[in-house]
Amino acid sequence: MVTLSRIYTRGGDRGETSLGNGDRVAKHALRVEAYGTVDEANATIGLARLSADADVDTMLSRIQNDLFDLGADLCRPGDPSDGKLRIADSQVDRLEAEIDRMNAELQPLNSFILPGGTPTAAHLHLARTVVRRAERLATALAVSETVNPAAVKYLNRLSDHLFVLGRWVNDRGAADVLWVPGANR
């Protein structure tokens, strides 16, 4: 368990931060950008939980915990099989099972949808876009440094999950806002 007795350390006052292995890096380093964006996604999911029903809230609570695992994974450079806290394929599998269960209740799309509908759906769409940004940063990081492949898979699947969940909370897609191409020409 983590114990935080002091919130500020002054260690970052010169624009550097410590990674999970103790290495000091610039706060704008790609690895820090990646796990910082995961933290941002987690905060946006917290907003969605404010208006979610109990079942959705339970699902999002698990995801928020996973995102802390993911942040811990991304903040620690090195071999993903090093025995440290890492995202596991079983977490990706759980997202896929939830996607399949929700998607079975939705009609297929015949148009793109606009982010919105219910307040919960709007927040889920916002979270989805932040997760996509985190995924872009993690894949960019993976070009030059070792990144757990399961972490990238988790981000990819989570954005799909949030999209399907957004439709699902929009009255199983009935309250989706459809894109009308060229509607305002």
C-alpha positions as CSV (number, residue, x, y, z in Angstrom):
1,M,0.0,0.0,0.0
2,V,1.1,3.5,-0.7
3,T,1.5,6.0,2.2
4,L,1.5,9.7,1.4
5,S,2.4,11.7,4.5
6,R,3.7,14.7,2.5
7,I,2.1,15.9,-0.7
8,Y,4.8,18.3,-1.9
9,T,8.5,17.4,-2.0
10,R,9.9,20.3,-4.0
11,G,11.6,17.6,-6.1
12,G,9.8,18.8,-9.3
13,D,10.5,22.5,-8.9
14,R,13.1,22.5,-11.6
15,G,10.9,20.7,-14.2
16,E,11.9,17.1,-13.4
17,T,10.1,14.2,-11.8
18,S,10.9,10.7,-10.7
19,L,9.8,7.6,-12.6
20,G,8.8,4.4,-10.7
21,N,12.3,3.1,-10.8
22,G,13.8,6.3,-9.3
23,D,15.2,7.7,-12.6
24,R,14.8,11.5,-12.9
25,V,13.4,12.8,-16.2
26,A,11.9,16.0,-17.6
27,K,8.2,16.5,-16.7
28,H,7.6,16.8,-20.5
29,A,9.2,13.4,-21.3
30,L,7.1,11.2,-23.5
31,R,6.7,8.5,-20.7
32,V,5.5,11.2,-18.3
33,E,3.1,12.5,-21.0
34,A,1.7,9.0,-21.5
35,Y,1.0,8.2,-17.9
36,G,-0.1,11.7,-17.2
37,T,-2.7,11.4,-19.9
38,V,-3.8,8.1,-18.4
39,D,-4.4,10.0,-15.2
40,E,-6.4,12.6,-17.1
41,A,-8.5,9.8,-18.6
42,N,-9.1,8.5,-15.1
43,A,-10.3,11.9,-14.0
44,T,-12.8,12.2,-16.9
45,I,-14.1,8.7,-16.0
46,G,-14.7,10.1,-12.5
47,L,-16.9,12.7,-14.0
48,A,-18.9,10.1,-15.8
49,R,-19.4,8.2,-12.6
50,L,-21.3,11.2,-11.1
51,S,-24.3,10.5,-13.2
52,A,-23.9,6.8,-13.8
53,D,-26.3,4.1,-12.5
54,A,-25.0,1.5,-10.0
55,D,-24.1,-1.1,-12.7
56,V,-22.2,1.4,-14.8
57,D,-20.6,2.9,-11.7
58,T,-19.3,-0.5,-10.7
59,M,-17.8,-1.1,-14.1
60,L,-16.2,2.4,-14.2
61,S,-14.8,1.9,-10.7
62,R,-13.0,-1.3,-11.9
63,I,-11.7,0.7,-14.9
64,Q,-10.4,3.5,-12.7
65,N,-8.5,1.0,-10.6
66,D,-7.1,-0.5,-13.8
67,L,-6.0,2.9,-14.9
68,F,-3.9,3.3,-11.8
69,D,-2.3,-0.1,-12.5
70,L,-1.7,1.2,-16.1
71,G,-0.1,4.4,-14.7
72,A,2.2,2.3,-12.5
73,D,3.1,0.2,-15.5
74,L,3.9,3.1,-17.7
75,C,5.9,5.0,-15.1
76,R,8.3,2.1,-14.7
77,P,10.7,1.6,-17.6
78,G,12.0,-1.8,-18.3
79,D,11.1,-5.4,-19.1
80,P,7.3,-5.9,-18.7
81,S,8.0,-9.4,-17.3
82,D,10.1,-8.0,-14.4
83,G,7.5,-8.9,-11.7
84,K,6.4,-5.3,-11.1
85,L,2.8,-4.2,-11.3
86,R,1.9,-4.4,-15.0
87,I,-1.4,-4.5,-16.9
88,A,-2.3,-8.1,-17.7
89,D,-4.0,-9.7,-20.6
90,S,-6.8,-10.7,-18.2
91,Q,-7.7,-7.0,-17.8
92,V,-8.0,-6.7,-21.6
93,D,-10.1,-9.8,-21.7
94,R,-12.5,-8.4,-19.1
95,L,-13.0,-5.3,-21.2
96,E,-13.7,-7.4,-24.3
97,A,-16.3,-9.5,-22.4
98,E,-18.0,-6.3,-21.2
99,I,-18.0,-4.8,-24.7
100,D,-19.5,-8.0,-26.2
101,R,-22.2,-8.1,-23.5
102,M,-23.2,-4.4,-24.0
103,N,-22.9,-4.5,-27.8
104,A,-25.3,-7.4,-28.0
105,E,-28.0,-5.1,-26.8
106,L,-27.3,-2.3,-29.4
107,Q,-28.5,-1.9,-32.9
108,P,-25.7,-1.7,-35.5
109,L,-24.7,1.8,-36.4
110,N,-25.6,3.2,-39.9
111,S,-24.0,6.5,-39.2
112,F,-21.2,8.0,-37.1
113,I,-22.5,9.4,-33.8
114,L,-21.8,12.7,-32.2
115,P,-20.5,12.8,-28.6
116,G,-23.5,13.5,-26.4
117,G,-27.0,12.3,-25.6
118,T,-27.2,11.8,-21.9
119,P,-24.7,13.5,-19.4
120,T,-23.1,10.1,-18.7
121,A,-22.6,9.4,-22.4
122,A,-21.1,12.8,-23.0
123,H,-18.6,12.3,-20.2
124,L,-17.8,8.8,-21.5
125,H,-17.1,10.2,-25.0
126,L,-14.8,12.8,-23.5
127,A,-13.0,10.0,-21.6
128,R,-12.8,8.0,-24.8
129,T,-11.0,10.8,-26.6
130,V,-8.5,11.2,-23.7
131,V,-7.8,7.5,-23.7
132,R,-7.1,7.7,-27.5
133,R,-4.6,10.4,-26.8
134,A,-3.0,8.3,-24.1
135,E,-2.8,5.4,-26.6
136,R,-1.1,7.6,-29.2
137,L,1.4,8.7,-26.6
138,A,2.0,5.1,-25.4
139,T,2.6,3.8,-29.0
140,A,4.9,6.7,-29.7
141,L,6.8,5.8,-26.5
142,A,7.0,2.2,-27.6
143,V,9.0,3.3,-30.7
144,S,12.0,4.2,-28.6
145,E,11.5,2.5,-25.2
146,T,10.1,-0.7,-23.9
147,V,6.3,-0.6,-23.2
148,N,4.2,-3.5,-22.0
149,P,2.2,-4.6,-25.0
150,A,-0.7,-5.4,-22.8
151,A,-0.8,-1.7,-21.7
152,V,-1.2,-0.6,-25.3
153,K,-3.9,-3.3,-25.9
154,Y,-5.7,-2.1,-22.8
155,L,-5.8,1.5,-24.0
156,N,-7.0,0.4,-27.4
157,R,-9.8,-1.8,-26.0
158,L,-10.7,0.8,-23.3
159,S,-11.5,3.4,-25.9
160,D,-13.7,0.9,-27.7
161,H,-15.3,0.0,-24.3
162,L,-16.1,3.7,-23.5
163,F,-17.6,4.1,-27.0
164,V,-19.9,1.1,-26.6
165,L,-20.7,2.1,-23.0
166,G,-21.6,5.6,-24.2
167,R,-24.1,4.1,-26.6
168,W,-25.4,1.7,-24.0
169,V,-26.1,4.4,-21.5
170,N,-27.8,6.4,-24.2
171,D,-30.9,4.2,-23.8
172,R,-29.2,1.3,-25.6
173,G,-28.4,3.6,-28.5
174,A,-31.9,5.1,-28.9
175,A,-30.6,8.5,-27.5
176,D,-27.5,8.5,-29.7
177,V,-27.0,11.8,-31.6
178,L,-26.3,10.8,-35.3
179,W,-24.0,12.7,-37.5
180,V,-25.7,14.2,-40.6
181,P,-23.0,14.8,-43.2
182,G,-23.2,18.2,-44.7
183,A,-26.3,19.2,-42.7
184,N,-25.3,22.8,-42.2
185,R,-24.0,23.7,-45.7
